[in-house]
């Protein structure tokens, strides 16, 4: 196909007329489709329904140590739940605390605790003159929402195919004591699907922050979310690397079963050093007597071990893979060679990241909405909702049916073409 950038003005005007006609035809269909968030589909939720049967009034609700999971107690989680999530997180069970259903909740609490009471004896962030966070971009909007909510200044760090720009990370972290943390989605990143290279992980572990209360917020949300059995990304385990580097306290590692079992009823955890665990438990003993042990037991008896989780995730992949491939194949068929957009083909995770021509993302998302397809808001993948290039769009293929996804993707590429032509005609 001929690049749009090589077309004459007359060719672009003719193309614009053709695209507008097609767009009006789609508008007339009165579509109501949603691709705005990474929600599992009903088909994905159905594969976890057996979990509802493993516990009932006739079964023993004691854990392997004889703890009655119906009652109070066990602040950091039942033994076998720590073992299961430890296997999933690739860390020793004694390095983790099991929480409730949401890792986002755990991350919010971790920031809130640092704000009000500080980290390991350091001054509360709220009493320090300035607090800043590094934000790899494009990134996860809900991470950015947490730091924005607490009034923490966010600094963009560009993503590369290896992970965040570590030259910039090292420079900023080592020179500015106001920088207290960095958000990371290290495996199948949200939204690009990038997995941090071995070198990137080791450079994180060897950071020399100017702030002693600096922490890496390592959100390993997609640690087992592969799309392919034979083509999976590998991620070095960050806690091990931090210990090797003599930096054991520098990282908080988060994960959950939210997109494995039930998003509203999963199990979340934090894994970190003994010093950090001791610090966290001081606050946790005030906040709760213990999280939902019945749900922890339910997950253990359903999955049994890491092999059970891997087998379950193959079922998820069988549902997700055709959706990802349908979107990516449409992008390649319709947009390759036009020089109006680029994208990454991920091997796992929940999103596809699309980079439109500069200055086009908001127009594309608005056109999709006007024709009945809701996308993630343009700018959402950047702090404060401000994409300096107005280029990045996050595509979430999981929730729509295959038929809905085909319609939505066809509309998306139509809107990309139309917005791009309009942009080129402005020149």
C-alpha positions as CSV (number, residue, x, y, z in Angstrom):
1,X,0.0,0.0,0.0
2,X,1.1,3.5,-0.7
3,X,2.2,5.6,2.3
4,X,-0.2,8.3,3.2
5,X,2.8,10.6,3.7
6,X,3.7,10.2,0.0
7,X,0.2,11.1,-1.3
8,X,-0.5,14.4,-3.0
9,X,-3.1,16.7,-1.5
10,X,-5.6,15.7,-4.2
11,X,-5.1,12.0,-3.4
12,X,-5.6,12.8,0.3
13,X,-8.8,14.7,-0.4
14,X,-10.2,11.9,-2.4
15,X,-9.2,9.4,0.3
16,X,-10.8,11.6,3.0
17,X,-14.1,11.6,1.1
18,X,-14.0,7.8,0.7
19,X,-13.2,7.3,4.4
20,X,-15.9,9.7,5.6
21,X,-18.5,7.8,3.6
22,X,-17.4,4.5,5.2
23,X,-17.4,6.2,8.6
24,X,-21.0,7.5,8.2
25,X,-22.1,3.9,7.3
26,X,-20.6,2.6,10.5
27,X,-22.2,5.4,12.5
28,X,-25.6,4.3,11.1
29,X,-25.1,0.8,12.6
30,X,-25.7,2.3,16.1
31,X,-22.9,0.3,17.8
32,X,-22.4,0.0,21.6
33,X,-19.1,-1.7,22.2
34,X,-16.6,-1.3,25.0
35,X,-12.8,-1.8,24.6
36,X,-11.8,0.6,27.4
37,X,-10.5,-1.7,30.1
38,X,-8.7,-5.0,30.6
39,X,-11.7,-6.9,31.9
40,X,-11.8,-10.6,31.5
41,X,-14.7,-11.9,29.4
42,X,-17.5,-14.0,30.8
43,X,-15.9,-16.9,29.0
44,X,-12.7,-16.4,31.1
45,X,-14.6,-16.1,34.3
46,X,-16.5,-19.3,33.6
47,X,-13.3,-21.4,33.7
48,X,-12.9,-20.5,37.4
49,X,-16.4,-21.5,38.4
50,X,-15.2,-24.8,39.8
51,X,-13.6,-22.8,42.6
52,X,-17.1,-22.2,43.9
53,X,-17.5,-25.9,44.7
54,X,-14.2,-26.7,46.5
55,X,-15.5,-25.3,49.8
56,X,-18.9,-26.0,51.3
57,X,-20.5,-26.7,54.6
58,X,-19.4,-30.3,54.7
59,X,-15.6,-29.8,54.2
60,X,-12.9,-29.1,56.7
61,X,-12.0,-25.4,56.7
62,X,-8.7,-25.8,58.6
63,X,-5.4,-25.1,56.8
64,X,-2.4,-27.5,56.9
65,X,-1.3,-26.1,60.3
66,X,-4.7,-26.7,61.8
67,X,-5.8,-23.0,61.7
68,X,-9.5,-22.6,61.5
69,X,-9.9,-20.3,58.4
70,X,-13.3,-19.2,59.5
71,X,-12.0,-17.3,62.5
72,X,-9.7,-14.4,63.3
73,X,-5.9,-14.4,63.0
74,X,-2.9,-15.2,60.8
75,X,-2.0,-11.7,59.9
76,X,0.3,-12.5,56.9
77,X,-1.8,-15.3,55.3
78,X,-2.2,-19.1,55.7
79,X,0.9,-21.2,55.0
80,X,-0.3,-22.9,51.8
81,X,-1.5,-19.7,50.3
82,X,1.9,-18.2,50.9
83,X,3.4,-21.2,49.3
84,X,1.1,-21.1,46.2
85,X,1.6,-17.3,45.6
86,X,5.3,-17.7,46.4
87,X,5.6,-20.3,43.6
88,X,3.7,-17.9,41.3
89,X,5.9,-14.9,42.3
90,X,9.1,-17.0,42.3
91,X,9.9,-16.0,45.9
92,X,10.2,-17.8,49.2
93,X,6.9,-17.9,51.2
94,X,8.6,-16.3,54.2
95,X,9.2,-13.1,52.1
96,X,5.5,-12.4,51.6
97,X,2.3,-11.2,53.1
98,X,-1.1,-12.3,51.7
99,X,-3.7,-9.6,51.5
100,X,-7.2,-9.3,50.2
101,X,-8.5,-9.4,46.6
102,X,-6.6,-6.5,45.0
103,X,-3.0,-5.8,44.4
104,X,-3.9,-2.2,43.5
105,X,-5.3,-1.9,47.1
106,X,-2.0,-3.1,48.4
107,X,0.0,-0.6,46.3
108,X,-2.3,2.2,47.5
109,X,-1.8,1.2,51.1
110,X,1.9,1.0,50.6
111,X,2.1,4.6,49.3
112,X,-0.4,5.8,51.9
113,X,1.7,4.3,54.7
114,X,4.9,5.9,53.4
115,X,3.0,9.3,53.2
116,X,1.7,9.2,56.8
117,X,4.4,7.2,58.7
118,X,7.4,6.9,56.5
119,X,9.5,3.9,55.5
120,X,11.7,2.1,58.0
121,X,12.1,5.0,60.4
122,X,12.5,7.7,57.8
123,X,10.4,10.9,57.9
124,X,6.8,10.5,56.5
125,X,6.7,11.6,52.9
126,X,4.0,14.1,53.8
127,X,6.5,15.9,56.1
128,X,9.2,16.1,53.4
129,X,9.6,19.2,51.3
130,X,9.1,17.4,48.0
131,X,8.2,13.8,46.9
132,X,8.6,12.6,43.3
133,X,8.0,9.3,41.5
134,X,9.4,8.1,38.2
135,X,6.8,6.8,35.8
136,X,7.8,4.7,32.8
137,X,5.6,5.8,29.8
138,X,3.4,4.6,28.4
139,X,2.3,3.0,31.6
140,X,-0.6,1.9,33.8
141,X,-3.1,4.7,34.5
142,X,-4.1,3.4,37.9
143,X,-0.5,3.6,39.1
144,X,-0.4,7.2,38.1
145,X,-3.8,7.9,39.7
146,X,-2.4,6.7,43.1
147,X,0.6,9.0,43.1
148,X,-1.4,11.9,41.7
149,X,-4.0,11.4,44.4
150,X,-1.3,11.9,47.1
151,X,0.1,15.0,45.4
152,X,3.3,13.2,44.4
153,X,5.1,14.8,41.5
154,X,5.4,12.4,38.6
155,X,8.3,12.3,36.1
156,X,8.1,10.6,32.7
157,X,10.7,8.0,31.8
158,X,10.5,6.7,28.3
159,X,10.1,2.9,27.7
160,X,12.5,1.1,25.4
161,X,12.3,-2.5,24.0
162,X,14.4,-3.5,27.1
163,X,12.3,-1.7,29.7
164,X,12.6,1.8,31.1
165,X,15.4,4.0,29.9
166,X,17.9,3.0,32.6
167,X,20.5,5.6,31.9
168,X,17.8,8.2,32.8
169,X,16.5,6.2,35.8
170,X,20.0,5.8,37.2
171,X,20.8,9.5,36.7
172,X,17.6,10.8,38.3
173,X,17.5,8.3,41.2
174,X,21.2,8.9,42.2
175,X,21.0,12.7,42.0
176,X,17.7,13.7,43.5
177,X,16.7,12.7,47.1
178,X,13.2,13.8,46.5
179,X,12.7,10.8,44.1
180,X,11.1,8.1,46.4
181,X,10.0,5.5,43.9
182,X,9.3,4.2,40.5
183,X,6.3,2.3,39.1
184,X,7.2,-0.8,37.1
185,X,5.1,-3.5,35.3
186,X,8.2,-5.6,34.4
187,X,6.6,-8.5,32.5
188,X,4.2,-8.0,29.6
189,X,4.0,-4.3,30.6
190,X,0.8,-2.4,30.5
191,X,0.2,-1.3,27.8
192,X,3.1,-2.3,25.5
193,X,3.6,-5.9,26.5
194,X,7.4,-5.4,27.0
195,X,9.3,-7.6,29.4
196,X,12.4,-6.1,31.1
197,X,15.7,-7.5,29.9
198,X,18.1,-9.2,32.3
199,X,20.4,-6.2,32.1
200,X,17.5,-3.9,33.0
201,X,16.5,-6.0,36.1
202,X,20.1,-6.1,37.3
203,X,20.5,-2.3,36.8
204,X,17.4,-1.8,38.9
205,X,18.8,-4.1,41.6
206,X,22.1,-2.1,41.6
207,X,20.5,1.4,41.8
208,X,22.2,3.8,44.2
209,X,19.4,6.1,45.2
210,X,20.1,9.5,46.9
211,X,17.0,8.8,49.0
212,X,17.4,6.0,51.6
213,X,13.6,5.6,51.6
214,X,13.5,5.0,47.8
215,X,11.5,1.9,46.7
216,X,10.9,0.2,43.4
217,X,7.2,-0.6,43.1
218,X,7.5,-3.9,41.1
219,X,3.9,-4.7,39.9
220,X,4.3,-8.2,38.4
221,X,0.7,-8.4,37.5
222,X,1.2,-10.5,34.4
223,X,3.8,-13.0,35.7
224,X,1.9,-16.1,34.3
225,X,-0.1,-14.4,31.6
226,X,1.4,-15.9,28.5
227,X,-0.4,-16.1,25.2
228,X,1.8,-18.9,23.8
229,X,3.1,-22.1,25.4
230,X,6.2,-22.2,23.2
231,X,7.1,-18.5,23.0
232,X,7.1,-17.0,26.4
233,X,9.1,-14.1,27.9
234,X,11.4,-14.7,30.8
235,X,12.0,-12.2,33.7
236,X,14.8,-12.3,36.2
237,X,13.5,-12.5,39.8
238,X,14.1,-9.0,41.3
239,X,14.4,-9.9,45.0
240,X,17.2,-12.3,44.3
241,X,19.0,-9.8,42.2
242,X,18.6,-7.1,44.9
243,X,20.1,-9.5,47.5
244,X,23.0,-10.3,45.2
245,X,23.6,-6.5,44.8
246,X,23.5,-5.9,48.5
247,X,20.3,-3.9,48.1
248,X,17.7,-6.2,49.7
249,X,15.4,-3.5,50.9
250,X,15.0,-1.5,47.7
251,X,12.0,-3.3,46.2
252,X,8.3,-4.0,46.9
253,X,7.0,-6.8,44.6
254,X,3.2,-7.1,44.1
255,X,1.0,-9.7,42.4
256,X,-2.4,-11.1,42.5
257,X,-4.8,-13.7,41.0
258,X,-7.2,-11.0,39.9
259,X,-6.9,-12.0,36.2
260,X,-6.4,-15.6,37.0
261,X,-9.4,-16.5,39.1
262,X,-12.1,-13.8,39.8
263,X,-11.0,-10.1,39.4
264,X,-13.2,-9.1,42.3
265,X,-12.5,-12.0,44.5
266,X,-8.9,-13.0,44.0
267,X,-5.9,-13.0,46.4
268,X,-3.1,-10.4,46.4
269,X,0.3,-10.3,48.0
270,X,3.4,-8.3,48.6
271,X,6.9,-9.8,48.6
272,X,9.9,-8.0,50.0
273,X,12.8,-8.1,52.4
274,X,12.6,-9.1,56.1
275,X,13.2,-5.5,57.1
276,X,10.4,-4.2,54.9
277,X,8.1,-7.0,56.1
278,X,8.7,-6.0,59.7
279,X,8.0,-2.4,58.9
280,X,4.8,-3.2,57.0
281,X,3.4,-5.6,59.7
282,X,3.7,-2.8,62.3
283,X,1.0,-0.9,60.4
284,X,-0.9,-4.0,59.3
285,X,-1.5,-5.1,62.9
286,X,-3.4,-1.9,63.4
287,X,-5.3,-2.1,60.1
288,X,-6.5,-5.7,60.3
289,X,-6.5,-8.9,62.4
290,X,-6.2,-10.9,59.1
291,X,-7.4,-11.0,55.6
292,X,-9.9,-13.4,54.1
293,X,-8.5,-16.8,54.9
294,X,-11.5,-18.7,53.5
295,X,-10.8,-17.2,50.1
296,X,-7.1,-18.0,50.5
297,X,-8.0,-21.7,51.2
298,X,-10.5,-21.7,48.3
299,X,-7.7,-20.7,45.9
300,X,-5.3,-23.3,47.3
301,X,-7.7,-26.2,47.0
302,X,-8.7,-25.2,43.5
303,X,-5.3,-24.6,42.0
304,X,-3.3,-27.0,44.4
305,X,0.1,-25.8,43.1
306,X,1.9,-23.9,40.4
307,X,1.2,-26.6,37.9
308,X,-2.5,-26.1,38.5
309,X,-2.1,-22.3,37.9
310,X,-0.1,-22.9,34.7
311,X,-2.8,-25.3,33.4
312,X,-5.5,-22.8,34.2
313,X,-3.6,-20.1,32.4
314,X,-3.4,-22.2,29.3
315,X,-7.2,-22.1,29.3
316,X,-7.1,-18.3,29.6
317,X,-4.6,-18.1,26.7
318,X,-6.8,-20.2,24.5
319,X,-9.5,-17.6,24.9
320,X,-7.2,-14.5,24.7
321,X,-4.8,-15.6,21.9
322,X,-7.3,-15.5,19.0
323,X,-8.5,-12.1,20.2
324,X,-5.0,-10.6,20.2
325,X,-4.2,-12.2,16.9
326,X,-7.4,-10.9,15.3
327,X,-6.6,-7.3,16.4
328,X,-2.9,-7.5,15.4
329,X,-3.6,-9.2,12.0
330,X,-6.2,-6.5,11.2
331,X,-3.6,-3.8,12.1
332,X,-1.0,-5.4,9.9
333,X,-3.4,-6.0,7.0
334,X,-4.9,-2.5,7.1
335,X,-2.1,-0.2,8.3
336,X,1.2,-1.7,7.4
337,X,3.1,0.5,5.0
338,X,0.9,3.5,5.4
339,X,3.3,5.2,7.9
340,X,0.4,6.4,10.1
341,X,0.9,4.1,13.1
342,X,3.0,1.5,14.8
343,X,2.4,-1.3,17.4
344,X,4.1,-4.1,19.3
345,X,3.1,-7.8,19.0
346,X,3.2,-8.9,22.7
347,X,3.6,-12.5,23.9
348,X,1.4,-12.0,26.9
349,X,-0.4,-9.6,29.2
350,X,-3.7,-7.9,28.5
351,X,-3.1,-5.0,26.1
352,X,-1.9,-3.9,22.7
353,X,-0.2,-0.5,22.5
354,X,-0.8,1.5,19.4
355,X,1.2,4.7,18.5
356,X,-0.6,6.9,16.0
357,X,0.8,9.9,14.2
358,X,1.7,12.7,16.5
359,X,-1.3,14.7,17.4
360,X,-3.9,12.1,16.4
361,X,-4.7,9.9,19.4
362,X,-7.4,12.1,20.9
363,X,-9.1,12.5,17.5
364,X,-9.0,8.7,16.9
365,X,-10.5,7.9,20.3
366,X,-13.2,10.6,19.8
367,X,-14.1,9.3,16.4
368,X,-14.4,5.7,17.8
369,X,-16.7,6.9,20.5
370,X,-18.9,8.9,18.1
371,X,-19.3,5.7,16.1
372,X,-20.2,3.6,19.2
373,X,-16.9,2.0,20.4
374,X,-15.5,3.2,23.7
375,X,-11.6,3.1,23.9
376,X,-9.3,3.9,26.8
377,X,-9.0,7.6,26.9
378,X,-6.2,9.1,24.9
379,X,-3.5,10.2,27.3
380,X,-4.5,7.7,30.0
381,X,-1.1,5.9,29.7
382,X,0.7,9.0,30.8
383,X,0.8,10.8,34.2
384,X,-1.9,13.5,34.6
385,X,-3.5,12.1,31.4
386,X,-1.1,14.2,29.3
387,X,0.6,12.4,26.4
388,X,3.1,15.0,25.1
389,X,2.9,13.5,21.6
390,X,-0.9,12.8,21.7
391,X,0.0,9.5,20.1
392,X,-0.4,6.5,22.4
393,X,-3.7,4.4,22.5
394,X,-4.2,1.3,24.6
395,X,-6.3,-1.4,23.0
396,X,-7.9,-3.9,25.4
397,X,-9.1,-7.0,23.4
398,X,-10.2,-9.2,26.3
399,X,-13.8,-8.3,27.1
400,X,-15.6,-8.1,23.7
401,X,-16.7,-11.3,21.9
402,X,-14.8,-12.3,18.8
403,X,-17.6,-10.9,16.6
404,X,-17.7,-7.6,18.5
405,X,-13.9,-7.4,18.5
406,X,-13.8,-7.7,14.7
407,X,-16.3,-4.9,14.3
408,X,-14.5,-2.7,16.8
409,X,-11.1,-3.2,15.3
410,X,-12.4,-2.5,11.8
411,X,-13.8,0.8,13.1
412,X,-10.6,1.6,14.9
413,X,-8.4,1.3,11.8
414,X,-11.0,3.3,9.9
415,X,-10.7,6.1,12.5
416,X,-6.9,5.9,12.4
417,X,-6.9,6.4,8.7
418,X,-9.4,9.2,8.8
419,X,-7.7,11.1,11.6
420,X,-4.3,10.7,9.9
421,X,-5.6,12.0,6.6
422,X,-7.1,15.0,8.4
423,X,-3.8,15.6,10.1
424,X,-1.8,15.4,6.9
425,X,-4.2,17.9,5.2
426,X,-3.5,20.4,8.0
427,X,0.1,20.7,6.9
